[in-house]
Amino acid sequence: MTKQRKIILEESEMPRQWYNLAADIKCPPFMSPDGPVPPEAWAQVFPMNLVEQEYSTERWVDIPEEILSLLTRWRPAPMHRAYALEEALGTPARIYYKNESLSPAGSHKPNTAVAQAWYNKQFGTKKLTTETGAGQWGSALSFAGSLIGLEVKVFMVRISFDQKPFRKLMMQTWGGNCIASPSTETNAGRQILEQFPNTPGSLGIAISEALEAAVTDPTGETKYSLGSVLNHVMMHQTIIGLEAKKQLEKAGEKLPDVIIGCAGGGSNFAGLSFPFVYDKINGADIDIIPVEPTSCPTLTKAPYVYDHGDTAKMTPLLAMHSLGHAFVPPPIHAGGLRYHGMSPLVSRAAEDGLLAPRSVPQLECYKAGILFAKTEGIIPAPETTHAIATVIQEANKAKEEGKEKVILFNFSGHGLMDLVGYDKYLAGELSNHKFPEDQIAKNLEVLKGYPLP
Ligand SMILES: Cc1ncc(COP(=O)(O)O)c(C=O)c1O
């Protein structure tokens, strides 16, 4: 044995606390027309134990033993050294990745799904509603619901529902009920369908439907669950970065020079990077890069504003980078990155100069994904290819500069359910969508009269 490719932790070495970045940076409050939104205002939507986490500014939050035990079904996740990719690129950089594709649903999403399902069960919730973009979150929550004994209903963005039929089957296998959004089951869905009968759907619309389905349940036993964006979701995901810290130490590395994750609502990026953002706040020199599609350029082109998290304006206003709640992104294959907004914590960290956001076009991403598959072996999710394309940019830069940088990225999920996108790429049928600047300005008109953070 020569090269140690995987750095493994024992189950006993799993982190026992989550890290909460809200202790170290200050986000403006949720707003409604009456001013800041108090925790009680969320009572119909979320169980209060999760609302408390959402508002918490405690730096370290204990992970309940039962959640740790649920997480050991696939955690700790290995950290891989990407020797084969390094060799193919001829880079002096040392590239490491956290492999979140080994969870039952195939991505990082179950890390928060089991935590949210567990807190809901404790609270007495019987049924959860949610939305899903690529289908990863819907499968993760269906899986968590089956472990914990909760009914799950998933509104899946129409374009992904059509592109990814096997995701729906995964949800059904775990007992989840998955329908295409916009649907005729909610007012929000019916209104959109009347105006735009052929819409590919969007995460913003699906969130409106899932929220409406939860708050209009007359039994009051249904709550809504969100797979990204909110503070408590970011916190649940920090187990990724906290494990990575221990693994880098085992590999004999100090802090990485560059950290990269793709960013849709921000959760896998936050999960890996926030424990290192803490080091950066305390003086460490690290480039921390969230990566988004050029066709949905939330952090790189959209302003930091107050906006709704959903299209039907059911959520309070969140201080975040946003393309406007009515924005329907082009139908790219990275369904999980087609969201108009961005996590308030990720947005604030970007505003504070702690992050260096970047965007990458679709074709460069698929090219990077295929190189990764041919070298490291795993076929990445289309979302994950955004991180890989940026890793390749950084590894090439290290080569030009002759620097032995340490690059760490989040391998957020595998693409075995996303092969239709690869099929289209290989057949030369995909193109790059760039979002025209004037259309961005037009989409932002819906925010006229809103407060500014
Ligand atoms: C594999 C994968 N990576 C990344 C994302 C983007 O979500 P987030 O930014 O919350 O990590 C998704 C969302 O569905 C996903 O499935």
The ligand as a Gaussian input file, in Angstrom:
#p B3LYP/6-31G(d) Opt

LIG

0 1
 C      -26.335000      16.846000      -4.995000
 C      -26.787000      18.228000      -4.638000
 N      -25.858000      19.167000      -4.413000
 C      -26.219000      20.436000      -4.114000
 C      -27.545000      20.806000      -4.038000
 C      -27.888000      22.243000      -3.764000
 O      -28.489000      22.469000      -2.546000
 P      -27.739000      23.207000      -1.367000
 O      -27.196000      24.491000      -1.926000
 O      -28.741000      23.402000      -0.313000
 O      -26.644000      22.297000      -0.943000
 C      -28.545000      19.863000      -4.241000
 C      -29.969000      20.234000      -4.143000
 O      -30.870000      19.531000      -4.466000
 C      -28.156000      18.544000      -4.557000
 O      -29.062000      17.605000      -4.779000

